[in-house]
Every structure is written in structure tokens, then in C-alpha cells.
Amino acid sequence: MTNQFPELENLKQIAVALDELKILYYITGGFAITTYGRPRFTADIDIVIKMRKPDVNEFVKKMLAIFPNGYIDNDLIKNALVRKGEFNIIDPESGFKIDFFITNESDFEQSAFSRVVNKDYDYEIKFISPEDLIISKLLWFREGQSTRQLEDISSVIDIQENLDQKYIDKWVKDLDLQGEWEKLKELKTY
């Protein structure tokens, strides 16, 4: 797996740091797609986190220990906490970027946190479940209409044999994603 994910060592260090700080998280985005679907290139790591303002200073210290020359902006982190947005860390040595998304505590995100899947890569790293990944990709598709999201969903559906379709159907209905789900079928990616 390390050959498939050259950044896996950084990911493990980030997971250890988040666990030590007791910051709940899960990996999503391209890394999760490669875990559940077909491998694809990704230029960053996407991590959804539950972080509070008092965690910021220790979080920054731990990230700087991993990325000593990394670009980390405390003000951006604090603003992301207030607006439930995102911030990133950029490692200038590798050009690698880690995007952290502050959970908005929606019912869907609470459900996703309750269903994380531990993947053992010489350390248990928490990933979004494949069903929640599909739903989150449908939400991203609604926002940007990028067919990359539909390709990612198709990849997960093609590879995962035991998806909980009732769970997916529930969130498609609850989040009013029927149009996006139909678009997936129309594009013959499902």
C-alpha cells in the first residue's frame, strides 16, 4: 500500500497527532476513493475534523513537527472554525497539500462520524464509510457539477460488493439528492 500511497507515512503521522489530541476525524476525497474504488491520482489529502478553538495551538505544534517547513496559518484555522469551513497545510518540500474541513455537525456528518471505518496501514486510520463517501460525492456534485464526482461514485459502486443501499437511499431522499442520483444513472456510470 505504501507504493500506492507515497504520502501514507505523512497520513499516518497526521492520524497519530489527531488521535493524541482527541480530535475526531475521517479521511475522505481521493484517498478514500482509492481505498474503496479504483486508484486515481490525488494531489492532496482531505480530512473532515471535529476541532475546537482550544485545540488550535497544540494542533499547529503537532503539524509543524510533521511538516517543519510547512505553511500553516493560525488565523485561517480560527476562521475555518467560526465559519465551519476549511483550511490547509502545504508542505513546500513535496508540494503536498492537506485540506482540513471543519464538520458542520449536520445530521449527515454526525452519521458519517458514527460510521467511520478503521483501515490498518501499520496504524489504524479512520476513513469515511463507502456509503457516506457516495453521499458526500453526490453533495459535491450538486455544488460543482463536476463529472469527476460521478466517476468517483461509479468507481466505488463497481468495486464495493456489500453497499448498504437502504442507507444510501435514505440519505439521497433526506438530502434531496434524487436529481444527482438520477444524473449518475443517466450518465451510465451506475
C-alpha positions in Angstrom: 0.0 0.0 0.0 2.9 2.4 0.6 3.9 2.2 -3.1 0.3 3.1 -4.0 0.2 6.0 -1.5 3.7 7.5 -1.3 2.2 10.1 1.2 1.0 7.3 3.5 3.7 8.0 6.1 2.5 11.6 6.4 -1.1 10.4 6.6 -0.1 8.0 9.5 1.7 10.8 11.3 -1.3 13.1 10.9 -3.7 10.4 12.2 -1.5 9.8 15.2 -1.4 13.5 16.0 -5.2 13.8 15.7 -5.7 10.8 17.9 -3.3 12.1 20.5 -5.2 15.4 20.5 -8.5 13.5 20.7 -9.7 15.3 17.5 -12.2 13.1 15.7 -11.6 12.8 12.0 -12.1 10.8 8.9 -10.3 10.6 5.6 -12.4 11.4 2.5 -11.8 12.5 -1.0 -9.2 10.9 -3.4 -7.6 8.8 -0.7 -10.9 7.3 0.3 -11.8 6.8 -3.4 -8.6 4.9 -3.9 -9.3 2.8 -0.8 -12.9 1.9 -1.9 -12.8 2.3 -5.7 -10.3 2.4 -8.5 -6.9 4.0 -7.7 -6.6 7.5 -9.0 -4.2 10.4 -8.7 -4.9 12.9 -5.9 -2.7 15.9 -5.1 -4.0 16.2 -1.6 -5.4 14.5 1.5 -8.9 15.5 2.5 -9.7 15.2 6.2 -13.0 16.1 7.9 -12.4 17.0 11.6 -14.2 18.0 14.8 -11.9 20.6 16.3 -12.5 23.3 18.8 -10.7 26.6 19.3 -8.7 25.4 22.3 -7.2 22.7 20.2 -5.6 25.1 17.7 -2.3 25.8 19.3 -1.5 22.1 20.1 -2.7 21.1 16.6 -0.4 23.6 15.0 2.6 22.4 17.1 2.0 18.8 16.1 1.5 19.6 12.4 4.8 21.7 12.4 6.5 18.7 14.0 5.4 16.6 10.9 6.0 19.4 8.4 8.7 21.6 9.9 8.7 23.9 6.9 5.0 23.7 6.3 2.7 26.6 5.7 0.2 26.7 8.5 -1.9 29.9 9.2 -3.4 30.1 12.7 -5.8 32.8 11.6 -7.1 30.7 8.7 -7.7 27.8 11.1 -9.6 30.0 13.6 -11.7 31.5 10.7 -12.5 28.0 9.5 -13.6 27.0 13.0 -16.0 30.0 13.1 -17.5 29.5 9.6 -17.3 25.7 9.6 -15.1 25.9 6.5 -11.7 24.6 5.5 -8.1 25.3 5.9 -5.0 23.6 4.6 -1.4 22.8 5.3 1.1 22.9 2.5 4.4 21.0 2.6 6.8 23.1 0.4 9.3 20.2 0.2 6.9 17.8 -1.5 4.3 20.3 -2.7 1.7 18.1 -1.0 -1.4 19.7 0.5 -3.7 18.5 3.3 -7.2 20.0 3.3 -8.9 20.0 6.7 -12.7 20.5 6.6 -14.4 21.5 9.9 -17.5 19.5 10.3 -20.7 21.5 10.2 -22.4 19.0 12.6 -25.2 18.3 10.2 -27.2 15.1 10.7 -25.4 13.6 7.7 -21.9 14.4 9.1 -22.8 13.1 12.5 -23.9 9.9 10.9 -20.7 9.7 8.8 -18.6 10.2 12.0 -20.6 7.4 13.7 -19.8 5.0 10.8 -16.1 5.6 10.3 -14.1 2.6 9.1 -10.7 1.8 10.6 -8.1 0.8 8.0 -4.9 -0.7 9.2 -1.8 0.8 7.5 0.6 -0.1 10.3 -1.7 2.3 12.3 -5.4 2.4 12.3 -6.5 5.3 10.2 -10.2 6.4 10.2 -11.9 6.6 6.8 -15.3 7.7 5.8 -17.5 4.6 5.0 -18.1 3.8 1.3 -21.8 4.7 1.6 -21.1 8.0 3.2 -18.4 8.7 0.6 -21.0 8.2 -2.1 -23.4 10.6 -0.4 -20.6 13.2 0.1 -19.6 12.9 -3.6 -23.3 13.5 -4.6 -23.2 16.6 -2.4 -20.0 17.8 -4.1 -21.5 17.1 -7.5 -24.6 19.2 -6.6 -22.2 22.1 -5.7 -19.9 22.0 -8.7 -21.4 19.7 -11.3 -18.0 18.1 -11.9 -18.3 14.7 -13.6 -15.2 13.6 -11.6 -17.6 13.2 -8.6 -19.8 10.9 -10.6 -16.8 8.9 -11.9 -15.6 8.5 -8.3 -19.1 7.3 -7.2 -19.2 4.8 -10.1 -15.8 3.5 -9.1 -16.9 2.8 -5.5 -20.2 1.2 -6.6 -18.3 -1.0 -9.1 -15.7 -2.2 -6.5 -17.7 -2.4 -3.3 -19.9 -5.5 -3.2 -21.8 -5.0 0.0 -23.0 -1.5 0.0 -25.9 -0.7 2.3 -28.4 0.5 -0.4 -31.1 1.3 2.2 -28.7 3.7 3.9 -27.8 5.4 0.6 -31.4 5.7 -0.4 -32.3 7.2 3.0 -29.7 10.0 2.6 -30.5 10.5 -1.1 -34.0 11.2 0.0 -33.2 13.2 3.2 -30.7 15.4 1.4 -32.9 15.8 -1.7 -30.2 14.3 -3.9 -32.6 12.4 -6.2 -31.7 14.6 -9.2 -28.0 14.0 -8.6 -28.6 10.2 -8.2 -30.6 10.2 -11.5 -27.8 12.1 -13.2 -25.4 9.4 -12.2 -27.7 6.8 -13.8 -28.2 8.9 -16.9 -24.5 9.2 -17.5 -24.4 5.4 -17.4 -21.8 5.4 -14.6 -24.1 3.4 -12.4 
